[in-house]
Amino acid sequence: MTESKSKHIKRYFKIGLRFIVILLLLQVLLVFTFSFSKVQTTFAKNVSSYINKKFDTNINIKKVAINYKGNINLKGFIAKDEKFDTILHINELETSLLSFNKLRNGKTRLGKVHLKGVNFKIQTYAGDSVSEFNKLIDRFDKNNDENSSNKPFLLTSKNIILEEAQISIADYNKKQEALSAFYQVNGQLKNFKIDGSVISANIRQLNFIDNKGLSVTNFDTDFLYSNTRMQFENTLLQTDKSTLTADINLHYEVAD
């Protein structure tokens, strides 16, 4: 190796090293800055205000922090319906800073997301034909970027990790309220997608207890939900005493 090439290599190495040091210092600075409660609260209010103004929603985020991994943490995320009842409450949401920036700018293709302490309600009020969750998604559809106004709202994630979740489904149009609830839900939602009113995911290693006391130790399925059908393909459901495999397809009218 000539002396000239050696000098160039050393120079590029020093430049690269300095660049890495600068990135590390910026990360440390961000973590330090967001360690102050006032900064977390102020930034969270700004994000909430931006979302509500753009999409005409009722969403509140209590705090936004950045941890030592460089991931962003949303704490106390609440979305409410028109009657100010909570549709979705998340104690803590963690994702990469890059993913969060994409979401804030309307590019809703996320990487890995970790949700802890989730309370999710899919409820339909008496006299309504669609759930409040569907109405929320419609707001994102109607108020999306003008250049993509003909396209439905799209949110995707390669992998969502659920921890300590609770999910309930209620329809108040029924004479006897149709209620299903699932508690202590833990597991993964791979290839998760919300495309307009259609929700799909490859559910893996899900475990929960339902409102009738059934304890499910493992639930795998390729899930799809829309206004007219619900699909559970390649389903594996296991309890302490039984194992069930099935393909389930349900078709219904919007008013059912």
Contacts in CASP RR format, 6 or more apart in sequence:
PFRMAT RR
TARGET T0000
AUTHOR 0000-0000-0000
METHOD contacts of the structure
MODEL  1
MTESKSKHIKRYFKIGLRFIVILLLLQVLLVFTFSFSKVQTTFAKNVSSY
INKKFDTNINIKKVAINYKGNINLKGFIAKDEKFDTILHINELETSLLSF
NKLRNGKTRLGKVHLKGVNFKIQTYAGDSVSEFNKLIDRFDKNNDENSSN
KPFLLTSKNIILEEAQISIADYNKKQEALSAFYQVNGQLKNFKIDGSVIS
ANIRQLNFIDNKGLSVTNFDTDFLYSNTRMQFENTLLQTDKSTLTADINL
HYEVAD
27 70 0 8 1.000
30 66 0 8 1.000
30 70 0 8 1.000
31 66 0 8 1.000
31 67 0 8 1.000
31 68 0 8 1.000
31 70 0 8 1.000
33 39 0 8 1.000
34 40 0 8 1.000
34 43 0 8 1.000
34 64 0 8 1.000
34 65 0 8 1.000
34 66 0 8 1.000
35 65 0 8 1.000
37 63 0 8 1.000
40 63 0 8 1.000
40 64 0 8 1.000
40 65 0 8 1.000
40 75 0 8 1.000
41 62 0 8 1.000
41 63 0 8 1.000
43 64 0 8 1.000
44 61 0 8 1.000
44 62 0 8 1.000
44 63 0 8 1.000
44 64 0 8 1.000
44 74 0 8 1.000
44 75 0 8 1.000
45 61 0 8 1.000
47 61 0 8 1.000
47 64 0 8 1.000
47 104 0 8 1.000
48 59 0 8 1.000
48 60 0 8 1.000
48 61 0 8 1.000
50 104 0 8 1.000
51 57 0 8 1.000
51 59 0 8 1.000
52 58 0 8 1.000
52 59 0 8 1.000
54 143 0 8 1.000
55 139 0 8 1.000
55 140 0 8 1.000
55 143 0 8 1.000
56 139 0 8 1.000
56 143 0 8 1.000
57 79 0 8 1.000
57 136 0 8 1.000
57 139 0 8 1.000
57 140 0 8 1.000
58 79 0 8 1.000
58 80 0 8 1.000
58 81 0 8 1.000
58 84 0 8 1.000
59 77 0 8 1.000
59 78 0 8 1.000
59 79 0 8 1.000
59 80 0 8 1.000
60 76 0 8 1.000
60 77 0 8 1.000
60 78 0 8 1.000
60 80 0 8 1.000
61 74 0 8 1.000
61 75 0 8 1.000
61 76 0 8 1.000
61 77 0 8 1.000
61 78 0 8 1.000
62 75 0 8 1.000
62 76 0 8 1.000
62 77 0 8 1.000
62 78 0 8 1.000
63 73 0 8 1.000
63 74 0 8 1.000
63 75 0 8 1.000
63 76 0 8 1.000
64 72 0 8 1.000
64 73 0 8 1.000
64 74 0 8 1.000
64 75 0 8 1.000
65 72 0 8 1.000
65 73 0 8 1.000
65 75 0 8 1.000
66 72 0 8 1.000
66 73 0 8 1.000
66 97 0 8 1.000
67 73 0 8 1.000
67 94 0 8 1.000
70 96 0 8 1.000
70 97 0 8 1.000
71 94 0 8 1.000
71 95 0 8 1.000
71 96 0 8 1.000
71 97 0 8 1.000
72 94 0 8 1.000
72 95 0 8 1.000
72 96 0 8 1.000
72 97 0 8 1.000
72 100 0 8 1.000
73 92 0 8 1.000
73 93 0 8 1.000
73 94 0 8 1.000
74 90 0 8 1.000
74 92 0 8 1.000
74 93 0 8 1.000
74 94 0 8 1.000
74 100 0 8 1.000
75 91 0 8 1.000
75 92 0 8 1.000
75 93 0 8 1.000
76 89 0 8 1.000
76 90 0 8 1.000
76 91 0 8 1.000
76 92 0 8 1.000
77 88 0 8 1.000
77 89 0 8 1.000
77 90 0 8 1.000
77 93 0 8 1.000
78 86 0 8 1.000
78 88 0 8 1.000
78 89 0 8 1.000
78 90 0 8 1.000
79 86 0 8 1.000
79 87 0 8 1.000
79 88 0 8 1.000
79 89 0 8 1.000
79 136 0 8 1.000
80 86 0 8 1.000
80 87 0 8 1.000
81 87 0 8 1.000
81 132 0 8 1.000
81 135 0 8 1.000
81 136 0 8 1.000
82 132 0 8 1.000
82 135 0 8 1.000
83 125 0 8 1.000
85 121 0 8 1.000
85 123 0 8 1.000
85 132 0 8 1.000
86 119 0 8 1.000
86 121 0 8 1.000
87 120 0 8 1.000
87 121 0 8 1.000
87 123 0 8 1.000
87 132 0 8 1.000
87 133 0 8 1.000
87 136 0 8 1.000
88 118 0 8 1.000
88 119 0 8 1.000
88 120 0 8 1.000
88 121 0 8 1.000
88 133 0 8 1.000
89 118 0 8 1.000
89 119 0 8 1.000
89 120 0 8 1.000
90 115 0 8 1.000
90 116 0 8 1.000
90 117 0 8 1.000
90 118 0 8 1.000
90 119 0 8 1.000
91 116 0 8 1.000
91 117 0 8 1.000
91 118 0 8 1.000
91 164 0 8 1.000
92 114 0 8 1.000
92 115 0 8 1.000
92 116 0 8 1.000
92 117 0 8 1.000
93 113 0 8 1.000
93 114 0 8 1.000
93 115 0 8 1.000
93 116 0 8 1.000
94 113 0 8 1.000
94 114 0 8 1.000
94 116 0 8 1.000
95 110 0 8 1.000
95 111 0 8 1.000
95 112 0 8 1.000
95 113 0 8 1.000
95 114 0 8 1.000
96 111 0 8 1.000
96 112 0 8 1.000
99 110 0 8 1.000
99 111 0 8 1.000
99 112 0 8 1.000
99 113 0 8 1.000
102 108 0 8 1.000
102 109 0 8 1.000
102 110 0 8 1.000
103 110 0 8 1.000
106 145 0 8 1.000
108 153 0 8 1.000
108 154 0 8 1.000
108 155 0 8 1.000
108 156 0 8 1.000
109 154 0 8 1.000
109 156 0 8 1.000
110 155 0 8 1.000
110 156 0 8 1.000
110 157 0 8 1.000
110 158 0 8 1.000
111 157 0 8 1.000
111 158 0 8 1.000
111 159 0 8 1.000
112 157 0 8 1.000
112 158 0 8 1.000
112 159 0 8 1.000
112 160 0 8 1.000
112 161 0 8 1.000
113 157 0 8 1.000
113 159 0 8 1.000
113 160 0 8 1.000
113 161 0 8 1.000
114 160 0 8 1.000
114 161 0 8 1.000
114 163 0 8 1.000
115 160 0 8 1.000
115 161 0 8 1.000
115 162 0 8 1.000
115 163 0 8 1.000
115 165 0 8 1.000
116 163 0 8 1.000
116 164 0 8 1.000
117 163 0 8 1.000
117 164 0 8 1.000
117 165 0 8 1.000
117 166 0 8 1.000
118 162 0 8 1.000
118 164 0 8 1.000
118 165 0 8 1.000
118 166 0 8 1.000
118 167 0 8 1.000
118 185 0 8 1.000
119 165 0 8 1.000
119 166 0 8 1.000
120 165 0 8 1.000
120 166 0 8 1.000
120 167 0 8 1.000
120 168 0 8 1.000
121 132 0 8 1.000
121 133 0 8 1.000
121 167 0 8 1.000
121 168 0 8 1.000
121 169 0 8 1.000
121 170 0 8 1.000
122 131 0 8 1.000
122 132 0 8 1.000
122 133 0 8 1.000
122 167 0 8 1.000
122 168 0 8 1.000
122 169 0 8 1.000
122 170 0 8 1.000
123 131 0 8 1.000
123 132 0 8 1.000
123 133 0 8 1.000
123 168 0 8 1.000
123 169 0 8 1.000
123 170 0 8 1.000
123 171 0 8 1.000
123 172 0 8 1.000
124 130 0 8 1.000
124 131 0 8 1.000
124 132 0 8 1.000
124 170 0 8 1.000
124 171 0 8 1.000
124 172 0 8 1.000
124 173 0 8 1.000
125 132 0 8 1.000
125 172 0 8 1.000
126 172 0 8 1.000
126 173 0 8 1.000
127 173 0 8 1.000
128 173 0 8 1.000
129 254 0 8 1.000
129 255 0 8 1.000
130 197 0 8 1.000
130 227 0 8 1.000
130 254 0 8 1.000
134 197 0 8 1.000
134 227 0 8 1.000
137 153 0 8 1.000
137 194 0 8 1.000
137 196 0 8 1.000
137 197 0 8 1.000
138 197 0 8 1.000
140 153 0 8 1.000
141 152 0 8 1.000
141 153 0 8 1.000
141 196 0 8 1.000
144 151 0 8 1.000
144 153 0 8 1.000
152 195 0 8 1.000
152 196 0 8 1.000
152 197 0 8 1.000
153 194 0 8 1.000
153 195 0 8 1.000
153 196 0 8 1.000
154 193 0 8 1.000
154 194 0 8 1.000
154 195 0 8 1.000
154 196 0 8 1.000
155 193 0 8 1.000
155 194 0 8 1.000
156 191 0 8 1.000
156 192 0 8 1.000
156 193 0 8 1.000
156 194 0 8 1.000
157 189 0 8 1.000
157 192 0 8 1.000
158 190 0 8 1.000
158 191 0 8 1.000
158 192 0 8 1.000
159 188 0 8 1.000
159 189 0 8 1.000
159 190 0 8 1.000
159 192 0 8 1.000
160 188 0 8 1.000
160 189 0 8 1.000
160 190 0 8 1.000
160 192 0 8 1.000
160 201 0 8 1.000
161 187 0 8 1.000
161 188 0 8 1.000
162 185 0 8 1.000
162 186 0 8 1.000
162 187 0 8 1.000
162 188 0 8 1.000
162 189 0 8 1.000
162 206 0 8 1.000
163 186 0 8 1.000
163 187 0 8 1.000
164 184 0 8 1.000
164 185 0 8 1.000
164 186 0 8 1.000
165 182 0 8 1.000
165 184 0 8 1.000
165 185 0 8 1.000
165 186 0 8 1.000
166 181 0 8 1.000
166 182 0 8 1.000
166 183 0 8 1.000
166 184 0 8 1.000
166 185 0 8 1.000
167 181 0 8 1.000
167 182 0 8 1.000
167 185 0 8 1.000
168 179 0 8 1.000
168 180 0 8 1.000
168 181 0 8 1.000
168 182 0 8 1.000
169 178 0 8 1.000
169 179 0 8 1.000
169 180 0 8 1.000
169 181 0 8 1.000
170 177 0 8 1.000
170 178 0 8 1.000
170 179 0 8 1.000
170 180 0 8 1.000
171 177 0 8 1.000
171 178 0 8 1.000
173 255 0 8 1.000
179 211 0 8 1.000
180 210 0 8 1.000
180 211 0 8 1.000
181 210 0 8 1.000
181 211 0 8 1.000
182 208 0 8 1.000
182 209 0 8 1.000
182 210 0 8 1.000
182 211 0 8 1.000
183 208 0 8 1.000
183 209 0 8 1.000
183 210 0 8 1.000
183 211 0 8 1.000
184 207 0 8 1.000
184 208 0 8 1.000
184 209 0 8 1.000
185 206 0 8 1.000
185 207 0 8 1.000
185 208 0 8 1.000
186 206 0 8 1.000
186 207 0 8 1.000
186 208 0 8 1.000
187 203 0 8 1.000
187 204 0 8 1.000
187 205 0 8 1.000
187 206 0 8 1.000
187 207 0 8 1.000
188 203 0 8 1.000
188 204 0 8 1.000
188 205 0 8 1.000
188 206 0 8 1.000
189 201 0 8 1.000
189 202 0 8 1.000
189 203 0 8 1.000
189 204 0 8 1.000
190 201 0 8 1.000
190 202 0 8 1.000
190 203 0 8 1.000
190 204 0 8 1.000
191 200 0 8 1.000
191 201 0 8 1.000
191 202 0 8 1.000
192 200 0 8 1.000
192 201 0 8 1.000
193 199 0 8 1.000
193 200 0 8 1.000
193 201 0 8 1.000
197 226 0 8 1.000
197 227 0 8 1.000
198 224 0 8 1.000
198 225 0 8 1.000
198 226 0 8 1.000
199 223 0 8 1.000
199 224 0 8 1.000
199 225 0 8 1.000
199 226 0 8 1.000
200 222 0 8 1.000
200 223 0 8 1.000
200 224 0 8 1.000
200 225 0 8 1.000
201 223 0 8 1.000
202 221 0 8 1.000
202 222 0 8 1.000
202 223 0 8 1.000
203 219 0 8 1.000
203 220 0 8 1.000
203 221 0 8 1.000
203 222 0 8 1.000
203 223 0 8 1.000
204 220 0 8 1.000
205 218 0 8 1.000
205 220 0 8 1.000
206 216 0 8 1.000
206 218 0 8 1.000
206 219 0 8 1.000
206 220 0 8 1.000
207 216 0 8 1.000
207 217 0 8 1.000
207 218 0 8 1.000
207 219 0 8 1.000
208 215 0 8 1.000
208 216 0 8 1.000
208 219 0 8 1.000
209 215 0 8 1.000
209 216 0 8 1.000
210 216 0 8 1.000
214 239 0 8 1.000
215 239 0 8 1.000
215 240 0 8 1.000
216 237 0 8 1.000
216 238 0 8 1.000
216 239 0 8 1.000
217 238 0 8 1.000
217 239 0 8 1.000
217 240 0 8 1.000
218 236 0 8 1.000
218 237 0 8 1.000
218 238 0 8 1.000
219 235 0 8 1.000
219 236 0 8 1.000
219 237 0 8 1.000
219 238 0 8 1.000
220 234 0 8 1.000
220 235 0 8 1.000
220 236 0 8 1.000
221 232 0 8 1.000
221 233 0 8 1.000
221 234 0 8 1.000
221 235 0 8 1.000
221 236 0 8 1.000
221 237 0 8 1.000
222 231 0 8 1.000
222 232 0 8 1.000
222 233 0 8 1.000
222 234 0 8 1.000
223 231 0 8 1.000
223 232 0 8 1.000
223 233 0 8 1.000
224 230 0 8 1.000
224 231 0 8 1.000
224 233 0 8 1.000
225 231 0 8 1.000
227 254 0 8 1.000
228 251 0 8 1.000
228 252 0 8 1.000
228 253 0 8 1.000
228 254 0 8 1.000
229 249 0 8 1.000
229 250 0 8 1.000
229 251 0 8 1.000
229 252 0 8 1.000
230 248 0 8 1.000
230 249 0 8 1.000
230 250 0 8 1.000
230 252 0 8 1.000
231 248 0 8 1.000
231 249 0 8 1.000
231 250 0 8 1.000
232 246 0 8 1.000
232 247 0 8 1.000
232 248 0 8 1.000
232 249 0 8 1.000
233 247 0 8 1.000
233 248 0 8 1.000
233 249 0 8 1.000
234 247 0 8 1.000
235 244 0 8 1.000
235 245 0 8 1.000
235 246 0 8 1.000
235 247 0 8 1.000
235 248 0 8 1.000
236 243 0 8 1.000
236 244 0 8 1.000
236 245 0 8 1.000
237 243 0 8 1.000
237 244 0 8 1.000
237 245 0 8 1.000
237 246 0 8 1.000
238 244 0 8 1.000
END
